[in-house]
Amino acid sequence: MGKSSKDKRDAYYRLAKEQNWRARSAFKLIQIDEQFDLFSYQDPEKCTRVVDLCAAPGSWSQVLSRVLIKSESFGRRAWVEKMEVLVEEVKAEQEAEARVRHSQEASADDLANELEKTSIKATEVADASNSLQCVKQEPILQPRPNVKIVALDLQPMAPLAGITQLQADITNPTTIPRVLDALNPDHISPPPLVDLVISDGAPDVTGLHDLDIHIQSQLLYSALTLA
């Protein structure tokens, strides 16, 4: 049998605990966003209304809350920011190499002047680095406007900032009107469209292979129907 998701030897289990995620499945959604820009980092207005099906224990809703509402850096945004830092580091190295070549060709007086400029530049870089560290310690978050997130599951779930939670069965037709009301509490006409529907649901395993496949397919069909 495979290892339990609670196995403390699992790297993602430990990482989820360290980063205060409710479950290691949070990294699954983060990696999907990193590769496919699920949350529309380049055009944030395209992803502001989201429904999370089979949400308990809430790790995917937690990602939605921290990315869309709190504007924290995960997924595609974190990847883009990392690439920007790498590009700046490469540029800085190239500029440093160019200054070294120039200083080697310069006269003694020019070299002295260049060293003085380099010292001043180093001081400016150090000041800028300290400023960046201060910014990183106290980031200025800019949440996306008009974000509406609805999470539903049969099981109760601990509250999350900015998340509307429904304890409901996605296989029940009466759930759809409840979701629509939660997304459009002011009953705006025509109702705004949903930008994204996500689901990481799986039924309890019975051990009977054919029955488990049937239940899983029914759950997927219900999720597609609701979406």
Accessible surface in RSA format (square Angstrom, percent):
REM  Atomic radii and reference values for relative SASA: ProtOr
REM  Chains: A
REM  Algorithm: Lee & Richards
REM  Probe-radius: 1.40
REM  Slices: 20
REM RES _ NUM      All-atoms   Total-Side   Main-Chain    Non-polar    All polar
REM                ABS   REL    ABS   REL    ABS   REL    ABS   REL    ABS   REL
RES MET A   1   243.61 126.2 156.85 103.8  86.76 206.6 130.74 111.2 112.88 149.5
RES GLY A   2    72.99  90.0   0.00   N/A  72.99  90.0  40.98 112.5  32.01  71.7
RES LYS A   3   147.58  72.0 115.40  70.8  32.19  76.6  81.07  73.0  66.51  70.8
RES SER A   4    70.09  59.2  52.81  70.5  17.28  39.8  48.88 104.1  21.21  29.7
RES SER A   5    62.14  52.5  54.06  72.1   8.09  18.6  26.19  55.8  35.96  50.4
RES LYS A   6   158.37  77.3 151.35  92.9   7.02  16.7  93.98  84.6  64.38  68.6
RES ASP A   7    24.19  16.9  15.10  15.0   9.09  21.5  14.53  34.2   9.65   9.6
RES LYS A   8   144.99  70.7 138.32  84.9   6.67  15.9  99.79  89.8  45.20  48.2
RES ARG A   9   173.44  72.8 153.90  78.5  19.53  46.5  70.23  96.0 103.21  62.6
RES ASP A  10    37.96  26.6  30.75  30.6   7.21  17.1   9.10  21.4  28.86  28.8
RES ALA A  11    63.83  58.7  54.21  83.7   9.62  21.9  54.81  77.2   9.02  23.9
RES TYR A  12   102.08  47.7 101.87  58.0   0.20   0.5  71.02  53.4  31.05  38.3
RES TYR A  13    35.69  16.7  35.52  20.2   0.17   0.4  20.71  15.6  14.98  18.5
RES ARG A  14   108.96  45.7 106.92  54.5   2.04   4.9  43.60  59.6  65.36  39.6
RES LEU A  15    63.61  35.4  62.61  44.8   1.00   2.5  63.18  44.4   0.43   1.1
RES ALA A  16     3.31   3.0   3.31   5.1   0.00   0.0   3.31   4.7   0.00   0.0
RES LYS A  17   123.30  60.2 107.88  66.2  15.43  36.7  57.00  51.3  66.31  70.6
RES GLU A  18   129.43  74.3  96.04  72.7  33.40  79.5  47.01  90.9  82.43  67.3
RES GLN A  19    70.46  39.4  61.20  44.7   9.26  22.0  29.93  63.7  40.53  30.7
RES ASN A  20   114.59  79.0 101.90  98.5  12.70  30.6  29.80  71.7  84.79  82.0
RES TRP A  21     9.04   3.6   0.00   0.0   9.04  21.2   0.59   0.3   8.45  13.7
RES ARG A  22    74.05  31.1  44.23  22.5  29.81  71.0  30.31  41.4  43.74  26.5
RES ALA A  23    28.69  26.4  20.55  31.7   8.15  18.5  28.69  40.4   0.00   0.0
RES ARG A  24    84.91  35.6  77.03  39.3   7.87  18.7  18.91  25.8  66.00  40.0
RES SER A  25    25.51  21.6  21.31  28.4   4.20   9.7  19.43  41.4   6.09   8.5
RES ALA A  26     0.00   0.0   0.00   0.0   0.00   0.0   0.00   0.0   0.00   0.0
RES PHE A  27    19.37   9.7  19.36  12.0   0.01   0.0  19.37  11.7   0.00   0.0
RES LYS A  28    98.35  48.0  92.63  56.8   5.72  13.6  65.42  58.9  32.93  35.1
RES LEU A  29     0.85   0.5   0.85   0.6   0.00   0.0   0.85   0.6   0.00   0.0
RES ILE A  30    19.02  10.8  18.52  13.8   0.50   1.2  19.02  13.7   0.00   0.0
RES GLN A  31    88.61  49.5  83.89  61.3   4.72  11.2  33.92  72.2  54.69  41.5
RES ILE A  32    59.62  33.9  57.39  42.8   2.23   5.4  59.50  42.8   0.11   0.3
RES ASP A  33     3.89   2.7   3.89   3.9   0.00   0.0   0.35   0.8   3.54   3.5
RES GLU A  34    71.61  41.1  67.05  50.7   4.56  10.9   8.89  17.2  62.71  51.2
RES GLN A  35   124.90  69.8 104.12  76.1  20.78  49.5  32.45  69.1  92.45  70.1
RES PHE A  36   136.13  68.1 111.11  68.8  25.02  65.1 116.65  70.7  19.48  55.7
RES ASP A  37    31.66  22.2  23.32  23.2   8.34  19.7  10.69  25.2  20.97  20.9
RES LEU A  38    49.49  27.6  37.88  27.1  11.61  29.2  41.26  29.0   8.23  22.1
RES PHE A  39     3.11   1.6   3.11   1.9   0.00   0.0   3.11   1.9   0.00   0.0
RES SER A  40    21.62  18.3  19.42  25.9   2.20   5.1   4.63   9.9  16.99  23.8
RES TYR A  41    62.95  29.4  56.15  31.9   6.80  17.7  31.72  23.8  31.23  38.5
RES GLN A  42   126.46  70.7  97.23  71.1  29.24  69.6  46.22  98.4  80.25  60.9
RES ASP A  43    58.08  40.7  56.55  56.3   1.53   3.6  19.94  46.9  38.14  38.0
RES PRO A  44    55.71  40.6  55.57  50.7   0.14   0.5  55.71  46.0   0.00   0.0
RES GLU A  45   139.23  79.9 122.00  92.3  17.23  41.0  38.01  73.5 101.22  82.6
RES LYS A  46   138.43  67.5 121.76  74.7  16.68  39.7  72.13  64.9  66.31  70.6
RES CYS A  47     2.67   2.0   2.67   3.0   0.00   0.0   1.99   5.0   0.68   0.7
RES THR A  48    16.84  12.0  16.84  17.1   0.00   0.0   5.62   7.5  11.22  17.0
RES ARG A  49    33.37  14.0  33.37  17.0   0.00   0.0  13.16  18.0  20.21  12.2
RES VAL A  50     0.00   0.0   0.00   0.0   0.00   0.0   0.00   0.0   0.00   0.0
RES VAL A  51     2.53   1.7   2.53   2.3   0.00   0.0   2.53   2.2   0.00   0.0
RES ASP A  52     1.21   0.8   1.21   1.2   0.00   0.0   0.00   0.0   1.21   1.2
RES LEU A  53     0.51   0.3   0.45   0.3   0.06   0.2   0.45   0.3   0.06   0.2
RES CYS A  54    23.03  17.4  14.90  16.6   8.14  19.1   6.97  17.7  16.06  17.3
RES ALA A  55     6.41   5.9   0.36   0.6   6.05  13.8   1.86   2.6   4.54  12.0
RES ALA A  56    30.69  28.2  11.51  17.8  19.18  43.6  11.78  16.6  18.91  50.1
RES PRO A  57    79.02  57.6  70.55  64.3   8.47  30.8  75.72  62.5   3.30  20.5
RES GLY A  58     0.00   0.0   0.00   N/A   0.00   0.0   0.00   0.0   0.00   0.0
RES SER A  59     3.74   3.2   3.50   4.7   0.24   0.6   0.00   0.0   3.74   5.2
RES TRP A  60    18.80   7.5  18.25   8.8   0.56   1.3  18.25   9.7   0.56   0.9
RES SER A  61     0.00   0.0   0.00   0.0   0.00   0.0   0.00   0.0   0.00   0.0
RES GLN A  62    20.08  11.2  20.08  14.7   0.00   0.0   2.29   4.9  17.79  13.5
RES VAL A  63     0.32   0.2   0.32   0.3   0.00   0.0   0.32   0.3   0.00   0.0
RES LEU A  64     0.00   0.0   0.00   0.0   0.00   0.0   0.00   0.0   0.00   0.0
RES SER A  65     2.10   1.8   2.10   2.8   0.00   0.0   0.74   1.6   1.37   1.9
RES ARG A  66    42.99  18.1  42.99  21.9   0.00   0.0   8.66  11.8  34.33  20.8
RES VAL A  67    11.89   7.8   7.73   7.0   4.16  10.0   7.73   6.7   4.16  11.3
RES LEU A  68     0.00   0.0   0.00   0.0   0.00   0.0   0.00   0.0   0.00   0.0
RES ILE A  69    36.90  21.0  35.39  26.4   1.51   3.6  36.09  26.0   0.80   2.2
RES LYS A  70    80.20  39.1  77.13  47.3   3.07   7.3  32.97  29.7  47.23  50.3
RES SER A  71     9.89   8.4   9.25  12.3   0.64   1.5   0.56   1.2   9.33  13.1
RES GLU A  72    43.28  24.8  40.17  30.4   3.12   7.4  17.80  34.4  25.49  20.8
RES SER A  73    45.56  38.5  27.50  36.7  18.06  41.6  18.85  40.1  26.71  37.4
RES PHE A  74    35.63  17.8  34.07  21.1   1.56   4.0  35.22  21.4   0.41   1.2
RES GLY A  75     3.18   3.9   0.00   N/A   3.18   3.9   0.83   2.3   2.35   5.3
RES ARG A  76    45.09  18.9  45.09  23.0   0.00   0.0   0.67   0.9  44.43  26.9
RES ARG A  77    65.37  27.4  64.74  33.0   0.63   1.5  14.29  19.5  51.08  31.0
RES ALA A  78    37.69  34.7  31.35  48.4   6.34  14.4  32.96  46.4   4.73  12.5
RES TRP A  79   111.95  44.9 106.78  51.7   5.18  12.2  90.57  48.3  21.38  34.7
RES VAL A  80    19.50  12.8  18.95  17.2   0.55   1.3  19.50  16.9   0.00   0.0
RES GLU A  81    57.21  32.8  56.22  42.5   0.99   2.3  26.63  51.5  30.58  25.0
RES LYS A  82   127.82  62.4 122.39  75.1   5.44  12.9  70.23  63.2  57.59  61.3
RES MET A  83    62.84  32.5  62.46  41.3   0.38   0.9  34.93  29.7  27.91  37.0
RES GLU A  84    96.80  55.6  93.07  70.4   3.73   8.9  41.12  79.5  55.68  45.5
RES VAL A  85    81.03  53.3  78.89  71.4   2.14   5.2  81.03  70.4   0.00   0.0
RES LEU A  86    77.56  43.2  77.34  55.3   0.23   0.6  77.34  54.3   0.23   0.6
RES VAL A  87    75.92  50.0  73.32  66.4   2.60   6.3  75.69  65.8   0.23   0.6
RES GLU A  88   105.80  60.7 102.40  77.5   3.41   8.1  43.26  83.7  62.55  51.1
RES GLU A  89    89.14  51.2  84.56  64.0   4.58  10.9  35.21  68.1  53.93  44.0
RES VAL A  90    76.89  50.6  76.88  69.6   0.01   0.0  76.89  66.8   0.00   0.0
RES LYS A  91   106.62  52.0 105.51  64.7   1.10   2.6  59.88  53.9  46.74  49.8
RES ALA A  92    55.03  50.6  49.13  75.8   5.90  13.4  51.87  73.0   3.16   8.4
RES GLU A  93   109.33  62.8 104.94  79.4   4.39  10.5  37.09  71.7  72.24  59.0
RES GLN A  94   106.27  59.4 102.31  74.8   3.96   9.4  34.85  74.2  71.42  54.2
RES GLU A  95    97.74  56.1  93.42  70.7   4.32  10.3  34.93  67.6  62.81  51.3
RES ALA A  96    38.77  35.6  37.55  58.0   1.22   2.8  38.16  53.7   0.61   1.6
RES GLU A  97    99.55  57.2  96.27  72.8   3.27   7.8  33.68  65.2  65.86  53.8
RES ALA A  98    44.18  40.6  39.53  61.0   4.64  10.6  40.38  56.9   3.80  10.1
RES ARG A  99    80.77  33.9  78.00  39.8   2.77   6.6  38.74  53.0  42.03  25.5
RES VAL A 100    81.34  53.5  79.99  72.4   1.35   3.2  81.34  70.7   0.00   0.0
RES ARG A 101   136.27  57.2 135.12  68.9   1.15   2.7  61.39  83.9  74.87  45.4
RES HIS A 102   103.84  56.8 100.34  69.7   3.50   9.0  65.08  67.1  38.77  45.1
RES SER A 103    18.72  15.8  16.78  22.4   1.94   4.5   5.77  12.3  12.94  18.1
RES GLN A 104   138.02  77.2 101.95  74.5  36.07  85.9  41.96  89.3  96.06  72.9
RES GLU A 105   147.87  84.9 111.10  84.1  36.77  87.5  47.98  92.8  99.89  81.6
RES ALA A 106    26.02  23.9   2.41   3.7  23.61  53.7  10.29  14.5  15.73  41.7
RES SER A 107    64.20  54.3  48.45  64.7  15.75  36.3  53.99 115.0  10.21  14.3
RES ALA A 108    83.07  76.4  65.73 101.4  17.34  39.4  70.59  99.4  12.48  33.1
RES ASP A 109   109.94  77.0 106.56 106.1   3.38   8.0  27.29  64.2  82.65  82.4
RES ASP A 110    73.16  51.2  69.77  69.4   3.38   8.0  11.83  27.8  61.33  61.2
RES LEU A 111    65.28  36.4  65.28  46.7   0.00   0.0  65.28  45.8   0.00   0.0
RES ALA A 112    58.45  53.7  49.07  75.7   9.38  21.3  52.93  74.5   5.52  14.6
RES ASN A 113    78.94  54.4  77.82  75.2   1.12   2.7  15.40  37.1  63.54  61.4
RES GLU A 114    29.15  16.7  28.67  21.7   0.48   1.1   3.40   6.6  25.75  21.0
RES LEU A 115   107.26  59.7 103.09  73.8   4.17  10.5 103.18  72.5   4.08  11.0
RES GLU A 116   108.86  62.5 102.26  77.4   6.60  15.7  37.56  72.6  71.30  58.2
RES LYS A 117   133.73  65.2 129.22  79.3   4.51  10.7  76.63  69.0  57.09  60.8
RES THR A 118    49.01  34.9  47.35  48.0   1.65   3.9  44.33  59.5   4.68   7.1
RES SER A 119    67.34  56.9  59.53  79.4   7.81  18.0  30.37  64.7  36.97  51.8
RES ILE A 120    93.79  53.4  91.25  68.0   2.54   6.1  93.79  67.5   0.00   0.0
RES LYS A 121    99.55  48.6  98.55  60.5   1.01   2.4  47.01  42.3  52.55  56.0
RES ALA A 122    56.22  51.7  46.18  71.3  10.04  22.8  52.16  73.5   4.06  10.8
RES THR A 123    77.96  55.4  73.17  74.2   4.79  11.4  54.59  73.3  23.37  35.3
RES GLU A 124    95.44  54.8  88.62  67.0   6.82  16.2  39.97  77.3  55.47  45.3
RES VAL A 125    85.81  56.5  83.08  75.2   2.73   6.6  85.34  74.2   0.46   1.3
RES ALA A 126    49.32  45.4  42.95  66.3   6.38  14.5  48.96  68.9   0.37   1.0
RES ASP A 127    81.46  57.1  78.21  77.8   3.25   7.7  28.93  68.1  52.53  52.4
RES ALA A 128    53.04  48.8  45.26  69.8   7.78  17.7  52.19  73.5   0.84   2.2
RES SER A 129    44.27  37.4  42.67  57.0   1.59   3.7  19.96  42.5  24.30  34.0
RES ASN A 130    81.45  56.2  80.80  78.1   0.65   1.6  23.17  55.8  58.28  56.3
RES SER A 131    63.84  53.9  57.93  77.3   5.91  13.6  33.48  71.3  30.36  42.5
RES LEU A 132   107.16  59.7 106.97  76.5   0.19   0.5 107.07  75.2   0.09   0.2
RES GLN A 133    96.21  53.8  94.96  69.4   1.25   3.0  24.97  53.2  71.24  54.0
RES CYS A 134    80.12  60.6  75.20  83.9   4.93  11.6  26.33  66.7  53.80  58.0
RES VAL A 135    82.02  54.0  78.23  70.8   3.79   9.1  81.90  71.2   0.12   0.3
RES LYS A 136   155.99  76.1 132.70  81.4  23.29  55.5  83.85  75.5  72.15  76.8
RES GLN A 137   141.09  78.9 109.40  80.0  31.70  75.5  41.72  88.8  99.37  75.4
RES GLU A 138   140.06  80.4 127.69  96.6  12.38  29.5  46.60  90.1  93.46  76.3
RES PRO A 139    79.35  57.8  62.39  56.9  16.96  61.7  63.26  52.2  16.09 100.0
RES ILE A 140   144.49  82.2 120.76  90.0  23.73  57.2 124.85  89.9  19.63  53.3
RES LEU A 141    74.85  41.7  53.78  38.5  21.08  53.0  54.25  38.1  20.61  55.5
RES GLN A 142   139.13  77.8 125.63  91.8  13.51  32.2  38.95  82.9 100.18  76.0
RES PRO A 143    77.49  56.5  61.39  56.0  16.10  58.5  61.39  50.7  16.10 100.1
RES ARG A 144    34.32  14.4  24.10  12.3  10.22  24.3  11.92  16.3  22.39  13.6
RES PRO A 145    87.92  64.1  76.37  69.6  11.55  42.0  86.62  71.5   1.30   8.1
RES ASN A 146   132.22  91.2 105.41 101.9  26.81  64.6  37.20  89.5  95.03  91.8
RES VAL A 147    32.64  21.5   5.85   5.3  26.80  64.6   5.85   5.1  26.80  72.7
RES LYS A 148    52.73  25.7  52.66  32.3   0.06   0.2  21.33  19.2  31.40  33.4
RES ILE A 149     0.40   0.2   0.00   0.0   0.40   1.0   0.00   0.0   0.40   1.1
RES VAL A 150     0.00   0.0   0.00   0.0   0.00   0.0   0.00   0.0   0.00   0.0
RES ALA A 151     0.89   0.8   0.00   0.0   0.89   2.0   0.13   0.2   0.76   2.0
RES LEU A 152     1.71   1.0   0.00   0.0   1.71   4.3   1.71   1.2   0.00   0.0
RES ASP A 153    21.82  15.3  18.12  18.0   3.70   8.7   5.40  12.7  16.42  16.4
RES LEU A 154   108.45  60.4  97.64  69.9  10.82  27.2  97.64  68.6  10.82  29.1
RES GLN A 155   113.97  63.7 111.04  81.2   2.93   7.0  35.28  75.1  78.69  59.7
RES PRO A 156    98.98  72.1  79.24  72.2  19.74  71.8  83.73  69.1  15.25  94.8
RES MET A 157    30.81  16.0   7.35   4.9  23.47  55.9  13.49  11.5  17.33  23.0
RES ALA A 158    58.83  54.1  44.79  69.1  14.04  31.9  50.97  71.8   7.85  20.8
RES PRO A 159   117.79  85.8 103.42  94.3  14.38  52.3 104.35  86.2  13.45  83.6
RES LEU A 160    29.91  16.7  17.41  12.5  12.50  31.4  22.20  15.6   7.71  20.8
RES ALA A 161    54.98  50.5  36.72  56.7  18.26  41.5  47.75  67.2   7.23  19.2
RES GLY A 162    52.95  65.3   0.00   N/A  52.95  65.3  29.37  80.6  23.57  52.8
RES ILE A 163    18.30  10.4   0.00   0.0  18.30  44.1   0.91   0.7  17.39  47.2
RES THR A 164    44.39  31.6  38.90  39.4   5.49  13.1  30.52  41.0  13.87  21.0
RES GLN A 165    58.02  32.4  32.49  23.7  25.53  60.8  23.55  50.1  34.46  26.1
RES LEU A 166    28.68  16.0  23.14  16.6   5.55  13.9  25.54  17.9   3.15   8.5
RES GLN A 167   108.76  60.8  87.04  63.6  21.72  51.7  30.46  64.8  78.30  59.4
RES ALA A 168     7.59   7.0   0.83   1.3   6.76  15.4   6.60   9.3   0.99   2.6
RES ASP A 169    46.71  32.7  43.02  42.8   3.68   8.7  10.46  24.6  36.25  36.2
RES ILE A 170    15.25   8.7   5.59   4.2   9.66  23.3   5.59   4.0   9.66  26.2
RES THR A 171    72.20  51.3  46.08  46.7  26.11  62.2  35.50  47.7  36.69  55.5
RES ASN A 172    63.99  44.1  59.55  57.5   4.45  10.7   7.87  18.9  56.12  54.2
RES PRO A 173   106.92  77.9  94.73  86.4  12.19  44.3 100.50  83.0   6.42  39.9
RES THR A 174    92.06  65.5  86.43  87.6   5.63  13.4  75.53 101.5  16.53  25.0
RES THR A 175     2.91   2.1   2.81   2.9   0.10   0.2   0.10   0.1   2.81   4.3
RES ILE A 176    59.17  33.7  59.17  44.1   0.00   0.0  59.17  42.6   0.00   0.0
RES PRO A 177    71.44  52.1  68.96  62.9   2.48   9.0  71.38  58.9   0.07   0.4
RES ARG A 178   108.53  45.6 103.26  52.6   5.27  12.6  45.32  61.9  63.21  38.3
RES VAL A 179     4.30   2.8   4.30   3.9   0.00   0.0   4.30   3.7   0.00   0.0
RES LEU A 180   100.38  55.9  97.82  70.0   2.55   6.4  98.28  69.0   2.09   5.6
RES ASP A 181    77.59  54.4  73.93  73.6   3.66   8.7  21.57  50.8  56.03  55.9
RES ALA A 182    15.39  14.2   4.09   6.3  11.30  25.7  14.35  20.2   1.05   2.8
RES LEU A 183     8.22   4.6   5.52   4.0   2.70   6.8   5.52   3.9   2.70   7.3
RES ASN A 184    17.13  11.8  15.82  15.3   1.31   3.2   6.66  16.0  10.47  10.1
RES PRO A 185    76.49  55.7  56.76  51.7  19.73  71.7  60.69  50.1  15.80  98.2
RES ASP A 186   114.85  80.5  88.35  87.9  26.50  62.7  23.94  56.3  90.91  90.7
RES HIS A 187   131.81  72.0 111.15  77.3  20.66  52.9  70.20  72.3  61.62  71.7
RES ILE A 188    97.24  55.3  89.27  66.5   7.97  19.2  94.80  68.3   2.44   6.6
RES SER A 189   102.99  87.0  72.34  96.5  30.65  70.6  38.91  82.9  64.08  89.8
RES PRO A 190   114.69  83.6 107.26  97.8   7.42  27.0 108.22  89.4   6.47  40.2
RES PRO A 191    81.00  59.0  73.42  66.9   7.58  27.6  73.42  60.6   7.58  47.1
RES PRO A 192    54.01  39.4  32.88  30.0  21.13  76.8  43.92  36.3  10.09  62.7
RES LEU A 193   154.12  85.8 144.89 103.7   9.23  23.2 146.79 103.1   7.33  19.7
RES VAL A 194    53.06  34.9  26.25  23.8  26.81  64.6  26.25  22.8  26.81  72.7
RES ASP A 195    63.76  44.7  28.09  28.0  35.67  84.3   6.58  15.5  57.18  57.0
RES LEU A 196    28.03  15.6  23.90  17.1   4.13  10.4  27.85  19.6   0.19   0.5
RES VAL A 197    48.46  31.9  22.70  20.5  25.76  62.1  22.70  19.7  25.76  69.9
RES ILE A 198    12.20   6.9   7.34   5.5   4.86  11.7  12.20   8.8   0.00   0.0
RES SER A 199    47.91  40.5  20.51  27.4  27.40  63.1  14.15  30.1  33.76  47.3
RES ASP A 200    55.29  38.7  34.60  34.4  20.69  48.9  11.17  26.3  44.12  44.0
RES GLY A 201    18.18  22.4   0.00   N/A  18.18  22.4   3.90  10.7  14.28  32.0
RES ALA A 202    78.93  72.6  48.72  75.2  30.21  68.7  48.72  68.6  30.21  80.0
RES PRO A 203    34.79  25.4  17.42  15.9  17.37  63.2  27.25  22.5   7.54  46.9
RES ASP A 204   132.75  93.0 119.11 118.5  13.64  32.3  39.88  93.8  92.87  92.6
RES VAL A 205   124.97  82.2  93.14  84.3  31.83  76.7  94.03  81.7  30.94  83.9
RES THR A 206    71.45  50.8  35.35  35.8  36.10  86.0  42.91  57.6  28.54  43.1
RES GLY A 207    63.02  77.7   0.00   N/A  63.02  77.7  33.03  90.6  29.99  67.2
RES LEU A 208   116.05  64.6 113.64  81.3   2.40   6.0 116.05  81.5   0.00   0.0
RES HIS A 209   132.17  72.2 123.35  85.7   8.82  22.6  88.67  91.4  43.51  50.6
RES ASP A 210   117.61  82.4 108.14 107.6   9.47  22.4  39.98  94.1  77.63  77.4
RES LEU A 211    75.35  42.0  70.06  50.1   5.29  13.3  74.00  52.0   1.35   3.6
RES ASP A 212    25.54  17.9  23.67  23.6   1.88   4.4  18.45  43.4   7.10   7.1
RES ILE A 213    94.67  53.9  90.67  67.5   4.00   9.6  93.95  67.7   0.71   1.9
RES HIS A 214   102.17  55.8  98.88  68.7   3.29   8.4  60.38  62.2  41.78  48.6
RES ILE A 215    56.38  32.1  54.69  40.7   1.69   4.1  55.78  40.2   0.59   1.6
RES GLN A 216    54.09  30.2  54.09  39.5   0.00   0.0  33.64  71.6  20.45  15.5
RES SER A 217    51.39  43.4  45.53  60.8   5.86  13.5  39.78  84.7  11.61  16.3
RES GLN A 218    88.87  49.7  88.84  64.9   0.03   0.1  18.16  38.7  70.71  53.6
RES LEU A 219    31.60  17.6  30.39  21.7   1.21   3.0  31.06  21.8   0.54   1.5
RES LEU A 220    98.38  54.8  97.98  70.1   0.41   1.0  98.08  68.9   0.30   0.8
RES TYR A 221   144.30  67.4 141.93  80.8   2.37   6.2  98.25  73.8  46.05  56.8
RES SER A 222    14.65  12.4  10.79  14.4   3.86   8.9   4.09   8.7  10.56  14.8
RES ALA A 223    12.18  11.2  11.08  17.1   1.10   2.5  11.37  16.0   0.81   2.1
RES LEU A 224   137.12  76.4 122.86  87.9  14.26  35.8 123.33  86.6  13.79  37.1
RES THR A 225    81.03  57.6  55.05  55.8  25.99  61.9  60.21  80.9  20.83  31.5
RES LEU A 226    24.41  13.6   7.05   5.0  17.36  43.6   7.17   5.0  17.24  46.4
RES ALA A 227    77.57  71.3  22.64  34.9  54.93 124.9  36.21  51.0  41.35 109.5
END  Absolute sums over single chains surface
CHAIN  1 A    15237.0      13025.5       2211.5       8959.9       6277.1
END  Absolute sums over all chains
TOTAL         15237.0      13025.5       2211.5       8959.9       6277.1
